[in-house]
Amino acid sequence: MSTVISRAPASKLLQALAISLMLAAAVLFSSSSYAFFPSADSQGEPLPTLAPMLKKVNPAVVNISTFGTRRVQQNPLLNDPFFRRFFNVPPQQQPKQQRTQSAGSGVIIDAQKGIVLTNHHVVEGADEIKVGLEDGRSFKAELVGSDPDVDIAVLRIEADQLSDLPLANSEKLEVGDFVAAIGNPFGLGQTVTTGIVSALGRTGLGIEGYENFIQTDASINPGNSGGALVNLRGELIGVNTAILAPSGGNVGIGFAIPINMAMASIDQIIEHGEVRRGQLGVVIQDLTPELAQAFDLKDQRSGAVVADVQDDSAADKAGLKEGDIVIAIDDKPVAGSAELRNQIGLRRVGDKVRLKVLREGKVKVIKAELGEVNRGVDAAGKSSHPLLTGVSLSESEGNEGIVVGEVSPEAKAFGKLMAGDIIVSVNRQRVKDLREFAEVADQNLEAMLLRVVRGRYATWVVLKAE
């Protein structure tokens, strides 16, 4: 006897599937959410929609316009006195300045105090910041402070009748969660795109000093930076920050800073106007299979290997040693060096941490009190000295001096220092590493005399506060 399998028409199957999904969504979100409320088409059929959620969320997402000035880049040869004399170039005039304008996004996180969250790179170098609301109002914003290492900035506006977003716990995010990105792409005005969480804990991208990105396929484009990434409850889960764009536009790979990570800095910025990030004082690297074999670790496949302990640092005082493998911090497993670095970076100076380490095959618990940064550069390698703001510095091999990396066009040292220069003395005192450099340079914040090796020749460079 043959068996016959009947099939319903495709249209009816799709209709039944849509209704089933709607009923499931209505049950799921009826008590705890205002997303996916049922609407109806022209035939009265129910349709899923994000409109009710977005009507509540959109007023809290703002457009940010920044205005500033930058030095016009000129040929480095014009800074060479010999070149100027040989070709009879007129005396050097003051560097030309150009007015700049850019656009980005932000999100209101405290309506009562007028606190707006955005990216540091959106407002970096701006001397005027304006915040535009969805209702057409515009306000001049005060920069409360920023954290370049995490790439966030906190603004304050004086305004009433503001809306803010509730904050989610970004630690509870999972790959596959639905999200919506809201911002001001290409200066078009407020735009909403949707997608899912594609990945979590993205690191090693070289975008920020501390990286623990949410990856999403919700379209993020230039101008979206600083905007909101929200879940279907309309809660803020991240700050849209960057995209992977080999062709210059969105290709479905965008990155957002988790709100939990951002709030660790925001609280300090609001309290102190800056971030006082604690430091352990170690150089670490991932535990690779080769290292695990070298350390005779058969079952351990994750952790952060301590390669160096800085003298008189928090790690040194706590008894951490080279060769220790950190496998947990405050009972939370450590997958690798990036995770340990992020966990330490979220804590303040003076915070106490409990490290579980492997030492010679045995588990030890080490308690440390985090200290202050004392290396002359931030986590991204940028100098912390006011005369060298925008200049990347690193230690040379063999402790021969301080290597100059990128020099921002807005830096006071632009046109005087060049990438590849090696600073060998500061104010006539020999410096071999970043610690010596910081100790000498911090003695005078108004002027600096540098002896620089450039190629096969040495020269003197003078930097002064304006």
KAZIGI-V310312 format. One record per residue. N is the residue number from 1. OMEGA is omega in radians with two decimals (* if undefined). Layout:
N,OMEGA + N,OMEGA
This chain:
1,-3.10 + 2,3.12 + 3,-3.13 + 4,3.09 + 5,-3.13 + 6,3.13 + 7,3.06 + 8,3.07 + 9,-3.09 + 10,-3.09 + 11,3.14 + 12,3.09 + 13,3.12 + 14,-3.14 + 15,3.13 + 16,3.12 + 17,-3.14 + 18,-3.13 + 19,3.12 + 20,3.11 + 21,-3.14 + 22,3.13 + 23,3.11 + 24,-3.14 + 25,-3.13 + 26,3.10 + 27,-3.07 + 28,-2.99 + 29,-3.03 + 30,-3.06 + 31,-3.00 + 32,-3.03 + 33,3.02 + 34,3.07 + 35,3.11 + 36,3.02 + 37,-3.08 + 38,2.99 + 39,-3.11 + 40,3.08 + 41,-3.07 + 42,3.09 + 43,3.13 + 44,3.13 + 45,-3.13 + 46,3.12 + 47,3.06 + 48,3.13 + 49,3.05 + 50,-3.02 + 51,-3.14 + 52,3.12 + 53,-3.08 + 54,3.11 + 55,3.11 + 56,-3.04 + 57,-2.99 + 58,3.14 + 59,-3.13 + 60,3.12 + 61,-2.99 + 62,3.00 + 63,-3.12 + 64,3.06 + 65,-3.14 + 66,-3.14 + 67,-3.12 + 68,3.09 + 69,3.08 + 70,3.10 + 71,3.10 + 72,-3.09 + 73,3.10 + 74,-3.10 + 75,-3.13 + 76,3.13 + 77,-3.14 + 78,3.10 + 79,-3.12 + 80,-3.11 + 81,3.13 + 82,3.13 + 83,-3.10 + 84,3.13 + 85,-3.07 + 86,-3.10 + 87,3.07 + 88,3.11 + 89,-3.14 + 90,3.13 + 91,-3.06 + 92,3.11 + 93,3.08 + 94,-3.14 + 95,3.12 + 96,-3.13 + 97,-3.11 + 98,3.11 + 99,-3.11 + 100,3.09 + 101,3.10 + 102,-3.09 + 103,3.10 + 104,-3.09 + 105,3.10 + 106,-3.14 + 107,3.12 + 108,-3.13 + 109,3.07 + 110,-3.08 + 111,-3.10 + 112,-3.11 + 113,3.13 + 114,-3.10 + 115,-3.13 + 116,3.13 + 117,3.07 + 118,3.08 + 119,3.05 + 120,-3.07 + 121,3.08 + 122,-3.05 + 123,-3.11 + 124,3.10 + 125,-3.11 + 126,3.02 + 127,3.04 + 128,-3.12 + 129,3.09 + 130,3.14 + 131,3.12 + 132,-3.12 + 133,-3.14 + 134,-3.10 + 135,3.07 + 136,3.12 + 137,3.13 + 138,-3.08 + 139,3.01 + 140,-3.04 + 141,3.02 + 142,3.07 + 143,3.13 + 144,-3.14 + 145,-3.13 + 146,3.09 + 147,-3.11 + 148,-3.09 + 149,3.11 + 150,-3.13 + 151,3.00 + 152,3.08 + 153,-3.14 + 154,3.11 + 155,3.05 + 156,3.07 + 157,3.08 + 158,-3.10 + 159,3.06 + 160,3.13 + 161,3.09 + 162,3.03 + 163,3.08 + 164,-3.13 + 165,2.99 + 166,-3.10 + 167,3.08 + 168,2.99 + 169,-3.05 + 170,3.08 + 171,-3.09 + 172,3.11 + 173,3.06 + 174,3.07 + 175,-3.10 + 176,3.07 + 177,3.10 + 178,3.14 + 179,3.03 + 180,3.09 + 181,-3.09 + 182,-3.13 + 183,-3.02 + 184,-3.05 + 185,3.09 + 186,3.14 + 187,-3.10 + 188,-3.00 + 189,-3.00 + 190,-3.08 + 191,-3.14 + 192,3.00 + 193,-3.09 + 194,3.12 + 195,3.12 + 196,2.95 + 197,-3.08 + 198,-3.14 + 199,3.13 + 200,3.04 + 201,3.12 + 202,3.13 + 203,3.05 + 204,-3.13 + 205,-3.13 + 206,-3.13 + 207,-3.09 + 208,3.08 + 209,3.09 + 210,-3.05 + 211,3.06 + 212,-2.88 + 213,2.84 + 214,3.06 + 215,-3.13 + 216,3.05 + 217,2.99 + 218,-3.02 + 219,3.04 + 220,-3.08 + 221,3.07 + 222,-3.06 + 223,3.06 + 224,-3.08 + 225,-3.14 + 226,-3.13 + 227,-3.00 + 228,2.89 + 229,-3.02 + 230,3.02 + 231,-3.07 + 232,3.00 + 233,-3.10 + 234,3.13 + 235,-3.13 + 236,3.13 + 237,-3.12 + 238,3.11 + 239,-3.12 + 240,-2.95 + 241,-2.98 + 242,3.07 + 243,2.95 + 244,-2.97 + 245,3.14 + 246,3.14 + 247,3.11 + 248,3.13 + 249,-3.09 + 250,3.08 + 251,3.09 + 252,3.09 + 253,3.13 + 254,-3.07 + 255,3.12 + 256,3.09 + 257,3.11 + 258,-3.06 + 259,3.09 + 260,3.13 + 261,-3.14 + 262,-3.07 + 263,3.10 + 264,3.10 + 265,-3.09 + 266,-3.13 + 267,3.14 + 268,3.14 + 269,3.14 + 270,-3.11 + 271,-3.02 + 272,-3.04 + 273,3.14 + 274,3.12 + 275,3.09 + 276,-3.01 + 277,3.11 + 278,-3.14 + 279,3.09 + 280,3.09 + 281,3.11 + 282,2.94 + 283,-3.03 + 284,3.07 + 285,-3.11 + 286,3.03 + 287,3.13 + 288,3.07 + 289,3.12 + 290,3.12 + 291,3.12 + 292,3.11 + 293,-3.14 + 294,3.12 + 295,3.10 + 296,3.10 + 297,-3.05 + 298,-3.02 + 299,-3.09 + 300,-3.10 + 301,-3.13 + 302,3.14 + 303,3.13 + 304,-3.10 + 305,3.11 + 306,-3.14 + 307,-3.12 + 308,3.07 + 309,-3.12 + 310,-3.14 + 311,3.06 + 312,3.11 + 313,3.11 + 314,3.13 + 315,3.14 + 316,-3.13 + 317,-3.11 + 318,3.12 + 319,3.07 + 320,-3.06 + 321,3.04 + 322,-3.11 + 323,3.04 + 324,3.11 + 325,-3.13 + 326,-3.10 + 327,3.10 + 328,3.03 + 329,-3.05 + 330,3.09 + 331,3.06 + 332,-3.11 + 333,3.12 + 334,-3.10 + 335,-3.09 + 336,-3.06 + 337,-3.12 + 338,-3.13 + 339,3.11 + 340,-3.13 + 341,3.13 + 342,-3.13 + 343,3.09 + 344,-3.09 + 345,3.13 + 346,-3.07 + 347,-3.08 + 348,3.00 + 349,-3.14 + 350,3.09 + 351,3.12 + 352,3.14 + 353,3.13 + 354,-3.08 + 355,3.01 + 356,-3.05 + 357,2.99 + 358,3.11 + 359,-3.12 + 360,3.06 + 361,-3.13 + 362,3.14 + 363,3.09 + 364,3.06 + 365,-3.11 + 366,3.11 + 367,-3.10 + 368,3.04 + 369,-3.01 + 370,-3.12 + 371,-3.10 + 372,3.06 + 373,3.12 + 374,-3.10 + 375,3.09 + 376,3.10 + 377,3.09 + 378,-3.07 + 379,3.13 + 380,3.13 + 381,3.13 + 382,-3.13 + 383,3.11 + 384,3.13 + 385,-3.07 + 386,3.12 + 387,-3.11 + 388,3.08 + 389,-3.12 + 390,3.14 + 391,3.09 + 392,-3.13 + 393,3.06 + 394,3.14 + 395,3.13 + 396,3.07 + 397,3.13 + 398,3.13 + 399,3.13 + 400,-3.12 + 401,-3.08 + 402,-3.09 + 403,3.09 + 404,3.08 + 405,-3.14 + 406,3.04 + 407,-3.10 + 408,3.08 + 409,3.13 + 410,-3.09 + 411,3.07 + 412,-3.12 + 413,-3.12 + 414,-3.10 + 415,3.12 + 416,3.03 + 417,-3.13 + 418,3.09 + 419,-3.11 + 420,3.05 + 421,3.06 + 422,3.12 + 423,-3.09 + 424,3.07 + 425,3.09 + 426,-3.12 + 427,3.09 + 428,3.08 + 429,-3.11 + 430,3.08 + 431,-3.08 + 432,-3.14 + 433,-3.05 + 434,3.14 + 435,3.09 + 436,3.13 + 437,-3.11 + 438,-3.11 + 439,-3.12 + 440,-3.06 + 441,-3.09 + 442,3.10 + 443,3.14 + 444,-3.12 + 445,-3.07 + 446,-3.11 + 447,-3.09 + 448,3.06 + 449,-3.08 + 450,2.95 + 451,-2.97 + 452,3.01 + 453,-3.11 + 454,-3.06 + 455,-3.14 + 456,-3.05 + 457,3.09 + 458,3.13 + 459,3.09 + 460,3.13 + 461,3.13 + 462,3.07 + 463,3.13 + 464,3.05 + 465,-3.13 + 466,*
